[in-house]
Amino acid sequence: MNQQHFERMKNGKGFVAALDQSGGSTPKALADYGIPEEAYENDTEMFDLVHAMRTRIITSPAFDASHILGAILFEQTMDREIEGMYTGDYLAEKKGIVPFLKVDKGLAEETNGVQLMKPIMDLETTLRRANERHIFGTKMRSVIKEAQPKGIKAVVDQQFAVAKRIIDAGLVPIIEPEVDIHNQEKEKSEALLKEEILFRLNALDQDDYVMLKLTIPNIPNTYQELIEHPNVVRVVALSGGYSREEANEKLKANDGLIASFSRALSQDLHADQTDDEFNAALQEAVQSIYDASVA
């Protein structure tokens, strides 16, 4: 584990940028950016375009370590270069920002009110490459759509089982059991989720560290015990479909919870903006998310 990155993630002020849209969500991310599906003919062209978008974000002067602690990357982004450097190295060395990697392979079909992760068949190989690329940690997402105890337990059990393999590889896992903001029993789901996570955290070894990425709870400070747990480096919040303004307001009500926004970060960025327009829009987004995270 990179101790300098650990200290930054544990104690630094700022938020985590989520730039990890994968194959399934890439077309929508590009469309929101102003590049429709008819602008590319195949996956190769699509991923070239999304890397160009991410490169524009990362190299912007608005994307800096004074506001941003870390950035979550898609696997292809990790293996690509920015200005002649692998993306993780560029983030760490040129920007002072801690690199993370999305490692899940998407969601399985809904069962017991949840969507577990699909099997991650090549995890050890991916983790080995992540270490070679100087990645600090990983991220993996599940979704909770109903307050079914059996399903929520299955989500947390799976997440922590995979997290242990990631810890053993010397990386810090971001565990992301997202509670769908349209869940009709969101508060109950969040209460069940907290108890399951606490049970699993308390079973970790003293030197096993994780991060948590959670939906902003309906009841402020629901996750305070998780934030203060000795095995938790940081608890970050996903925007979950809320607008940036709404997500920021909800975030401010939760002590110690910081942002890890994706769409809420990039919602005002467009391919046809001039560099000055693009950088100004990104600066406004970064500043507002930072302010909400340190409030």
C-alpha positions as CSV (number, residue, x, y, z in Angstrom):
1,M,0.0,0.0,0.0
2,N,1.2,3.5,-0.9
3,Q,1.4,5.2,2.5
4,Q,1.3,8.7,1.1
5,H,-1.9,7.9,-0.8
6,F,-3.3,6.3,2.3
7,E,-2.7,9.4,4.4
8,R,-4.2,11.6,1.7
9,M,-7.3,9.5,1.4
10,K,-7.7,9.2,5.2
11,N,-7.1,12.8,6.2
12,G,-7.2,15.1,3.1
13,K,-9.9,17.6,2.2
14,G,-11.7,17.2,-1.0
15,F,-13.7,14.5,-2.9
16,V,-13.2,11.6,-5.3
17,A,-14.0,12.0,-9.0
18,A,-15.7,9.0,-10.6
19,L,-14.6,8.7,-14.2
20,D,-15.3,5.0,-14.5
21,Q,-18.2,4.7,-16.9
22,S,-17.8,1.2,-18.5
23,G,-19.1,-0.4,-21.7
24,G,-22.7,-0.3,-20.8
25,S,-22.8,3.2,-19.5
26,T,-20.3,4.8,-22.0
27,P,-22.9,5.6,-24.8
28,K,-25.0,7.6,-22.3
29,A,-21.9,9.4,-20.9
30,L,-20.9,10.3,-24.4
31,A,-24.4,11.4,-25.3
32,D,-24.6,13.6,-22.3
33,Y,-21.3,15.1,-23.4
34,G,-22.8,15.9,-26.8
35,I,-21.5,12.9,-28.8
36,P,-24.4,10.8,-30.2
37,E,-24.1,7.1,-31.0
38,E,-24.1,7.8,-34.7
39,A,-20.8,9.6,-34.3
40,Y,-18.9,6.3,-33.9
41,E,-19.2,2.9,-35.6
42,N,-17.8,0.4,-33.1
43,D,-16.5,0.0,-29.6
44,T,-13.0,1.0,-30.5
45,E,-14.1,4.4,-31.7
46,M,-16.4,4.7,-28.7
47,F,-13.7,4.1,-26.2
48,D,-11.3,6.4,-28.1
49,L,-13.9,9.2,-27.8
50,V,-14.6,8.6,-24.1
51,H,-10.8,8.5,-23.3
52,A,-10.5,11.8,-25.1
53,M,-13.3,13.2,-22.9
54,R,-11.7,11.9,-19.7
55,T,-8.3,13.2,-20.9
56,R,-9.9,16.7,-21.3
57,I,-11.3,16.5,-17.8
58,I,-8.1,15.2,-16.2
59,T,-5.7,17.6,-17.9
60,S,-8.0,20.6,-17.2
61,P,-6.5,23.1,-14.7
62,A,-9.8,22.8,-12.8
63,F,-9.1,19.2,-12.1
64,D,-6.5,19.6,-9.3
65,A,-5.3,18.2,-6.0
66,S,-6.5,21.2,-4.0
67,H,-10.0,20.0,-4.5
68,I,-9.9,16.4,-5.7
69,L,-8.4,13.6,-3.5
70,G,-8.8,10.7,-5.9
71,A,-10.2,9.6,-9.2
72,I,-11.8,6.2,-10.2
73,L,-10.8,4.9,-13.6
74,F,-12.3,2.4,-16.0
75,E,-10.0,-0.5,-16.8
76,Q,-9.3,0.7,-20.4
77,T,-8.5,4.2,-19.0
78,M,-5.9,2.6,-16.7
79,D,-4.2,1.0,-19.6
80,R,-4.2,4.1,-21.8
81,E,-1.9,7.1,-21.6
82,I,-2.2,10.8,-21.1
83,E,0.7,12.9,-22.4
84,G,2.9,9.9,-22.6
85,M,2.2,8.5,-19.1
86,Y,-0.2,5.8,-18.0
87,T,-3.3,7.5,-16.6
88,G,-2.7,6.4,-13.0
89,D,0.9,7.8,-13.1
90,Y,-0.3,11.0,-14.7
91,L,-2.9,11.5,-11.9
92,A,-0.4,10.7,-9.1
93,E,2.7,12.4,-10.5
94,K,1.4,15.4,-12.5
95,K,-1.8,16.1,-10.5
96,G,-1.2,14.7,-7.0
97,I,-4.5,12.8,-7.2
98,V,-4.8,9.2,-6.0
99,P,-5.8,6.7,-8.7
100,F,-8.5,4.0,-8.2
101,L,-9.8,1.3,-10.6
102,K,-13.3,0.0,-11.2
103,V,-13.0,-3.8,-11.2
104,D,-16.6,-5.1,-11.3
105,K,-18.0,-6.5,-14.5
106,G,-21.5,-5.1,-14.1
107,L,-24.7,-6.3,-12.4
108,A,-26.5,-9.6,-12.3
109,E,-30.2,-9.9,-12.7
110,E,-32.3,-8.8,-9.7
111,T,-32.9,-11.4,-7.0
112,N,-34.3,-10.8,-3.6
113,G,-34.6,-7.1,-4.3
114,V,-30.9,-6.6,-5.1
115,Q,-28.5,-6.9,-8.0
116,L,-25.3,-8.6,-7.1
117,M,-22.1,-8.2,-9.1
118,K,-21.5,-10.5,-12.0
119,P,-18.6,-12.9,-11.3
120,I,-15.2,-11.2,-11.7
121,M,-13.4,-14.1,-13.4
122,D,-10.0,-12.4,-13.9
123,L,-9.8,-10.4,-10.7
124,E,-6.3,-11.6,-9.6
125,T,-4.9,-10.8,-13.1
126,T,-6.6,-7.3,-13.0
127,L,-5.2,-6.6,-9.5
128,R,-1.7,-7.6,-10.6
129,R,-2.0,-5.1,-13.6
130,A,-3.4,-2.5,-11.2
131,N,-0.3,-2.8,-9.0
132,E,1.9,-2.5,-12.1
133,R,0.1,0.7,-13.1
134,H,0.5,2.1,-9.5
135,I,-3.2,2.0,-8.7
136,F,-4.0,2.6,-5.0
137,G,-7.4,1.0,-4.7
138,T,-10.4,-0.5,-6.5
139,K,-14.2,0.0,-6.7
140,M,-17.1,-2.4,-7.3
141,R,-20.8,-1.8,-7.4
142,S,-24.0,-3.6,-6.4
143,V,-27.5,-2.2,-6.2
144,I,-30.2,-2.5,-3.5
145,K,-33.7,-1.9,-4.8
146,E,-35.8,-3.3,-2.0
147,A,-35.5,-3.6,1.8
148,Q,-35.2,-7.4,1.8
149,P,-32.8,-8.5,4.5
150,K,-31.8,-11.7,2.6
151,G,-30.8,-9.7,-0.5
152,I,-29.0,-7.0,1.4
153,K,-27.0,-9.6,3.4
154,A,-26.0,-11.3,0.1
155,V,-24.8,-8.0,-1.3
156,V,-22.6,-7.2,1.7
157,D,-21.3,-10.8,1.9
158,Q,-20.3,-10.7,-1.7
159,Q,-18.7,-7.3,-1.5
160,F,-16.6,-8.2,1.5
161,A,-15.5,-11.5,0.1
162,V,-14.2,-9.8,-3.0
163,A,-12.8,-7.0,-0.9
164,K,-10.6,-9.5,1.1
165,R,-9.0,-10.6,-2.2
166,I,-8.3,-7.0,-3.1
167,I,-6.8,-6.3,0.4
168,D,-4.6,-9.4,0.0
169,A,-3.3,-7.9,-3.3
170,G,-2.1,-4.8,-1.4
171,L,-4.9,-2.5,-2.6
172,V,-7.7,-0.7,-0.8
173,P,-11.2,-1.7,-2.0
174,I,-14.0,0.8,-2.3
175,I,-17.1,-1.2,-1.5
176,E,-20.2,0.2,-3.2
177,P,-23.6,-1.2,-2.2
178,E,-25.7,1.5,-3.8
179,V,-29.2,1.9,-2.5
180,D,-31.4,3.0,-5.4
181,I,-32.8,6.4,-4.8
182,H,-36.2,5.1,-6.1
183,N,-36.2,2.3,-3.5
184,Q,-39.7,2.6,-1.9
185,E,-38.2,1.6,1.5
186,K,-34.9,3.5,1.2
187,E,-34.6,4.4,4.9
188,K,-35.2,0.8,5.9
189,S,-32.8,-0.5,3.3
190,E,-30.1,2.0,4.6
191,A,-30.6,0.8,8.2
192,L,-30.3,-2.9,7.2
193,L,-27.3,-2.1,5.1
194,K,-25.5,-0.3,7.9
195,E,-25.9,-3.2,10.3
196,E,-24.7,-5.7,7.8
197,I,-21.6,-3.5,6.9
198,L,-20.8,-3.0,10.6
199,F,-21.0,-6.8,11.2
200,R,-18.5,-7.3,8.4
201,L,-16.2,-4.4,9.4
202,N,-16.0,-5.8,12.9
203,A,-14.8,-9.1,11.6
204,L,-11.8,-7.6,9.6
205,D,-8.3,-7.9,10.8
206,Q,-6.8,-4.8,12.4
207,D,-4.7,-3.9,9.3
208,D,-7.5,-4.6,6.7
209,Y,-8.7,-1.3,5.4
210,V,-11.6,-0.5,3.1
211,M,-13.5,2.5,1.8
212,L,-17.2,2.6,1.4
213,K,-19.2,4.3,-1.4
214,L,-22.8,4.8,-0.4
215,T,-25.9,6.5,-1.5
216,I,-26.5,9.7,0.5
217,P,-29.0,8.5,3.2
218,N,-32.5,9.9,3.8
219,I,-31.7,10.4,7.5
220,P,-28.6,12.6,7.9
221,N,-25.6,11.0,9.6
222,T,-27.1,7.5,9.3
223,Y,-23.6,6.2,8.4
224,Q,-21.6,8.0,11.2
225,E,-20.6,4.7,12.8
226,L,-19.1,3.6,9.5
227,I,-17.3,6.9,9.0
228,E,-15.7,6.5,12.4
229,H,-14.9,2.8,12.2
230,P,-11.1,2.1,12.5
231,N,-11.0,-0.1,9.4
232,V,-12.6,2.5,7.2
233,V,-10.3,4.9,5.4
234,R,-13.1,7.1,4.1
235,V,-16.8,7.0,3.3
236,V,-17.7,8.6,0.0
237,A,-21.2,9.3,-1.5
238,L,-22.5,8.6,-5.0
239,S,-24.8,11.1,-6.6
240,G,-27.2,8.3,-7.6
241,G,-29.2,10.2,-10.2
242,Y,-29.7,13.3,-8.1
243,S,-28.7,16.6,-9.8
244,R,-25.5,18.1,-8.6
245,E,-27.4,20.8,-6.7
246,E,-29.6,18.3,-4.9
247,A,-26.7,15.9,-4.2
248,N,-24.6,18.7,-2.8
249,E,-27.4,19.9,-0.5
250,K,-28.0,16.4,0.8
251,L,-24.3,15.8,1.2
252,K,-23.9,18.9,3.4
253,A,-26.2,17.4,6.0
254,N,-23.9,14.5,6.6
255,D,-20.8,15.1,8.8
256,G,-17.6,13.5,7.4
257,L,-19.2,12.1,4.2
258,I,-17.5,13.3,1.0
259,A,-18.6,13.1,-2.6
260,S,-17.6,10.6,-5.3
261,F,-19.8,11.9,-8.1
262,S,-19.8,10.9,-11.7
263,R,-22.7,12.4,-13.7
264,A,-23.1,15.2,-11.2
265,L,-19.5,16.2,-11.8
266,S,-19.7,16.2,-15.6
267,Q,-23.3,17.2,-16.2
268,D,-22.5,20.7,-17.6
269,L,-19.5,19.6,-19.8
270,H,-19.9,19.4,-23.6
271,A,-17.7,18.4,-26.5
272,D,-18.4,21.6,-28.4
273,Q,-17.4,23.9,-25.6
274,T,-14.2,26.0,-26.0
275,D,-11.4,25.2,-23.6
276,D,-12.2,28.3,-21.6
277,E,-15.9,27.4,-21.4
278,F,-15.1,23.8,-20.6
279,N,-12.6,24.7,-17.8
280,A,-15.0,27.2,-16.3
281,A,-17.9,24.7,-16.2
282,L,-15.6,22.1,-14.7
283,Q,-14.2,24.6,-12.1
284,E,-17.8,25.5,-11.1
285,A,-18.7,21.8,-10.6
286,V,-15.5,21.0,-8.8
287,Q,-15.8,24.0,-6.4
288,S,-19.4,23.3,-5.5
289,I,-18.8,19.5,-4.9
290,Y,-15.7,20.4,-2.8
291,D,-17.6,22.9,-0.8
292,A,-20.3,20.3,-0.1
293,S,-17.7,17.7,0.9
294,V,-15.9,19.9,3.4
295,A,-19.0,21.6,4.8
